[in-house]
Amino acid sequence: MSATILASTPQHISLDEARAIVQALTASRPRPTERIATDAAAGRILAQALSAPHALPTFANSAMDGYALRAADLPSTGERRLPLIGRQLAGTAPAPAVAPGTCVRITTGAPLPAGADTVVIQERVRLAGDAVIVSVGTAAGANVRAVGEDFAAGAEVLPAARVLDAGALALLASFGVLKVSVYRRPRVAILTTGDELVPAAAVPGFGQLRDSNGPMLVALARASGAEVVAVRHVGDDAQATELALRELAAIADVLLTSGGASVGDADLLPQLAQRHGRVHFWKVRIKPGMPVLGAEIESALWFALPGNPVSTAATFLTLVRPALRHLGGREPSSMLYAVLAHAVLKPHERVEFLRGSLRCGADARLEFTAHARQGSAQLSGLAASVALGLIPETARELAAGSVIEVLPLPELWP
């Protein structure tokens, strides 16, 4: 098939070339935004930078429990007796103004009384009836949170593309922001293919398997910030597959198919991609996952992923996940590197994805260990892994301690 199908399409390209094509395709696509309630925005991506509508804090307040006074009344040596003229609690009516030579009892977060500019912590005073004895050792202005100490009015609070995590949502609440502009989650449709697959609830017949790629792709897509709008399955029927492709492409930003992308008799997708889509590459020099195809169909990006589970996961992490991150407004992921815990031999000239574990040693270096089970259809090795280790295309032998790129699973490294 490869001699006639997609003859003009880039084939057997390097992983770097495939990544560059995907990056160019996603960079040219729109990234819609929407305004949503802040209390529903956890995990979303901020579409516009947020500036402080007012200073934070809006009033000077105490950072500790203690006594508010004037710095001019601090003793330079020994101790000093100051009459106690009132009490200021957080959220209560104002205490009397602090006149020279007096002080006010104050609690953490309470507004600084007029006239006061310093708080002496309670451990540095002694009570003496209606007065306190202040010891030496407190600096002028100590334990006071000044107006605008956290943010001045107009200062940038959160940059665009910031993930709205717990800290970001706390800031939004502190400024009374009730709605926020975020990037819309990219819509993903998933189509698994093949007569050999049946739903998880079904009893497989002769030569059949339960579909594991569908649930896996749903989890990977959601962990990458996408909204999964449809999940379907079709057998090895050209007409049914074509109809499903067109229907799903009409409702999705990204279409993911699994299986049927190689050159076998039942591999229908390359022909359908040539007939109905715009194919940008087919086959990448990687193992596993070589038959992956990248295309556009209707207005959707289309990734035809291989059918073996590890191949599906590897091609998703290397090619699909970066596209979903960009379309969802996220910044590109930083490359992550680790040292090999053991030597690796590779007899071929393709990038190899090893399934394995990560640990950080006492020397603060991240270390990758490959699992024993590396078959592209072995779910045991994939389920036991937290990351893929990328062995470079040109490397045939890597010694223990060699540095490699690693791709953590998105559930563990968002």
LINTAHU-V315969 format. One record per backbone hydrogen bond with DSSP energy under -1.0 kcal/mol. NH is the residue of the N-H (numbers start at 1). CO is the residue of the C=O. Records with the same first field share a line. If there is no record, write none. Layout:
NH: CO / CO
This chain:
4: 1
5: 1
9: 6
12: 282
13: 283
18: 14
19: 15
20: 16
21: 17
22: 18
23: 19
24: 20
25: 21
26: 22
27: 23
28: 24
29: 26
34: 182
36: 180
38: 178
40: 37
41: 38
43: 164
44: 41
46: 162
47: 181
50: 158
52: 155
56: 151
61: 145
62: 110
63: 143
66: 106
67: 120
68: 104
69: 118
73: 70
74: 71
80: 134
82: 132
84: 130
85: 103
88: 105
92: 89
98: 114
102: 99
103: 83
104: 68
105: 86
106: 66
107: 88
109: 62
110: 107
112: 60
116: 113
117: 69
118: 69
119: 142
120: 67
122: 65
124: 121
125: 122
126: 133
128: 131
132: 82
133: 126
134: 80
135: 124
136: 78
142: 139
145: 61
148: 57
149: 146
150: 56
151: 56
154: 52
155: 152
157: 50
158: 50
161: 46
162: 159
164: 44
165: 163
169: 165
170: 166
171: 167
172: 168
173: 169
174: 170
175: 171
176: 173
177: 172
180: 36
182: 34
183: 45
184: 32
188: 227
189: 254
190: 230
191: 256
192: 232
193: 258
194: 234
197: 194
198: 209
202: 199
208: 205
209: 196
211: 198
216: 212
217: 213
218: 214
219: 215
220: 216
221: 217
222: 218
223: 219
225: 222
226: 221
227: 186
229: 188
232: 190
234: 192
237: 235
241: 237
242: 238
243: 239
244: 240
245: 241
246: 242
247: 243
248: 244
249: 245
250: 246
251: 248
253: 187
254: 187
255: 301
256: 189
257: 303
258: 191
259: 305
267: 264
268: 266
269: 260
272: 268
273: 269
274: 270
275: 271
276: 272
277: 273
278: 296
280: 294
281: 294
282: 10
283: 292
284: 290
285: 13
286: 284
287: 351
292: 289
293: 304
294: 281
295: 302
296: 278
297: 300
300: 297
301: 253
302: 295
303: 255
304: 293
305: 257
310: 376
312: 308
313: 309
314: 310
315: 311
316: 312
317: 313
318: 314
319: 315
320: 315
321: 316
324: 320
325: 321
326: 322
327: 323
328: 324
329: 326
330: 325
338: 404
339: 366
340: 402
341: 368
344: 398
346: 396
351: 285
352: 391
353: 287
354: 389
356: 387
357: 369
359: 367
361: 365
364: 361
367: 359
368: 339
369: 357
371: 355
378: 375
382: 378
383: 379
384: 380
385: 382
386: 356
387: 356
388: 407
389: 354
390: 405
391: 352
398: 344
401: 340
402: 399
404: 338
406: 336
407: 388
409: 386
412: 409
413: 409
